[in-house]
Amino acid sequence: MKKYLQFVLLVSAPILAQDVNNSKNLDSLTSILNLEEVTVSAIKAKNDTPVSFVNLSKENIEKTNLAQDIPILLKNTPSVVTHSDAGAGIGYSSIRIRGSDQTRVNVTINGIPYNDSESMQVYWVDLPDFASSIENIQIQRGVGTSTNGPGAFGGSINIQTNSASENPFFEINNTLGSFGTVKNSVGFSTGFIDNFELSGRVSRIKSDGYIDRSGSNLRSYFLQGVYRDENTLIKVLNFAGHEITDQAWYGVDSSTLETNRKYNMAGEYYDEFGNTLYYEDQVDNYKQNHLQIHWNQIYQNGWNSNFGIHFTNGKGFFENYNLGYGSSDYIDRRWLDNDFYGILYSLNKKTEDFNANIGGSLNKYNGLHYGEYLWYDQINSTVNQYDFKEKFYDDFGDKGEFNIYAKIDYYITDKLTLYGDLQFRNIKYEAGISANSTLTGYIEDGFENLDKSFNFFNPKFGLFYNLNDNNNLFFSFARAHREPTRTDYANGNPNEEKLDDFELGWKLNSNNLALSLNAFYMIYEDQLVLTGQRDINGYEIRRNIGESYRVGIEFDSSIKLNNKLNIETNFSLSENKNKDFYSTFDGNLKNFGNTDLAYSPNLILNNILNFNPNKKVLISLRSKYVSEQFFAQTNSPISKLESFFINDINFVHDIDLPNISDDIKFKVLVNNLFDYKYSAYGGYYSYDIQEDNQVKTYEGTYYYPQSGINILVGLDVKF
């Protein structure tokens, strides 16, 4: 690690940062209780909670919110690596925290789980332009505090939507940019009228994408009604998205990466003369609609409560042209029709001696999975082509979850706080062939009689110590469990994952300087990791391994040099290892030793240099470095992804036109300023072939190239 330490010292010595605003307490239980915050106060970390976290305010998000997906907006936060399938940050994008993919990152919206119940995935594309309706985001690293939904193994992202506006407004937000990117958004609020407020937003985003045929056509809306009096807040929210995206999730192989990095194989086929063509409807088409109702109440003597109900419906498909390779080409459409609904609750009590709450949720998921043949080409038949609509699989997946947690911050002395957090989760998952189905197609293998139940107990405790008004120390321990996904069960009989997370940290906050330094040690048992193989449906196969761990340090700071210059930096330095990793290679079970965990760079560094020549102008240079990483758990040399270092320029100008508008913002974001050619993500695969009475393992890799220099220009006008 010596070379990484040297790099950190050279690059970050003069630039200490993460936005000083990130250290501000967003918790609701301040001297004046904020009713808006009661909704999420039970699951968010406070300044004296002994976990590692960062807060991003609405103002932080607005600086770079120019149509890109939420993961891309978070890319400069600690221990985070992001990528975009289409290469330009619009469409399918994903996030990793401490090397853990987003199936292990717990995402909630106003305390309600957002991860897909079966796959654990987070499909940000289903909520286009949702960043325009966010009040704040808290990113916790590691296990963090107990929350609703599946357990966090890498981190959690807690999103709070817009607060009610005291005053009426009307706003228009527009963006134009590279790759034919256009964003149009209209928002409004009535302000409070006799204790009632109504607000909303309608957006559309279109982009051609950087990769060939990776366009996005995205539409969304956000509608909120609020009733508030002195002690009561009732919010009714309805928000939805409709995404139609060209498929760009196949990646490119290593040789093509060098010659045609924008190549996309999706929908490729050949006519009778051997000419290469592309199927026009090779798309992902999905609608998702959310309804949330929250009732926040303040009582006497420091009591407050939140009760919420929610319902989400989603339905859509992806359509494929499939090569028959000598037999028959065909087109299929694979559907998902799902409902997710439930309740959440929390009861909170604050006194001079303690801050305690009890809460939890009861949720139910019903999913229907089915596929249809749309077209079939009988090459070797007298009948040339025919159209039909026939199901070739018809499955269901039902999942129920109950969770309850109890937390307390007990103030032992003025300086020392004891933190305790106990959570119990019960999960029941059933999957199989739909009751009315007569099909027994291949896709049902592993699902015929799937009936799994789990009972998880997740304790957490810690200490928080105030050295003085500016210095704090904390220590915490957390235990987490995580159930396997639908695909895991389709390819075996996996065990649940288990994690012990130890955190030790120091925080400093003064007038011109804010910093935090924390060390972590995360011990995994039965972690599910990618094998490099895919099942018959094309999904990546995971299997349990024995022991693995992550150990490292994270540094996060901000320094105000003067009234015009603020410099931010954060870095993560870690070791991420499998212990005695075994895998089959060339027909034999081989011990590869202590290998690096896949998709886990040892160094992630972010720098943000903010320059304010005056109160109306902000110029930011945003830099990110990610060290090399492996795609394969075996650390095969061909699976190494090279390091990358990218820089963005962000320009924001507040324009005063008092007779025309209350607020005008002109924004410019130049991504990848130096046109660096890089890939932020990829994959590894292997297959066995019998040769000369011996099994030979062949390997391959694929990559997701990210765009070179590209520009987004936005104009936000508020009346």
Secondary structure, 3 states (H helix, E strand, C coil): CHHHHHHHHHHHCCCCCCCHHHHCCCCCCCCCCCHHHHCCCCCCCCCCCCCEEEEEEHHHHHHHCCCCCHHHHCCCCCCEEEEECCCCCCCCEEEEECCECHHHEEEEECCEECCCCCCCCCCHHHCCCHHHHEEEEEEEECCCCCCCCCCCCCEEEEEEECCCCCCCEEEEEEEEECCCEEEEEEEEECCCECCEEEEEEEEEEEECCCCCCCCEEEEEEEEEEEEECCCEEEEEEEEEEEEEEECCCCCEEHHHHHHCCCCCCCCEEECCCCCEEECCCCEEEEEEEEEEEEEEEECCCCEEEEEEEEEEEEEEEEEEEECCCCCCCEEEEEEEEEEEEEEEEEEEEECCCEEEEEEEEEEEEEEEEEEEEEEEECCCCCCCEEEEEEEEEEEEEEEEEEEEEEEEEEECCCCEEEEEEEEEEEEEEEEEECCCCCCCCHHHCCCCCEEEEEEEEEEEEEEEEECCCCEEEEEEEEEEEECCCHHHHHCCCCCCEEEEEEEEEEEEECCCEEEEEEEEEEEEECCEEEEEEECCCCCEEEEECCEEEEEEEEEEEEEECCCCEEEEEEEEEEEEEECCCEEEECCEEEECCCCECCCCCCEEEEEEEEEEEECCEEEEEEEEEECCEECCCCCCHHHEECCEEEEEEEEEEEEEECCCEEEEEEEEEEECCCCCCEEEEEEEEEEEEEECCEEEEEEEEEEEEECCCEEEEEEEEEC
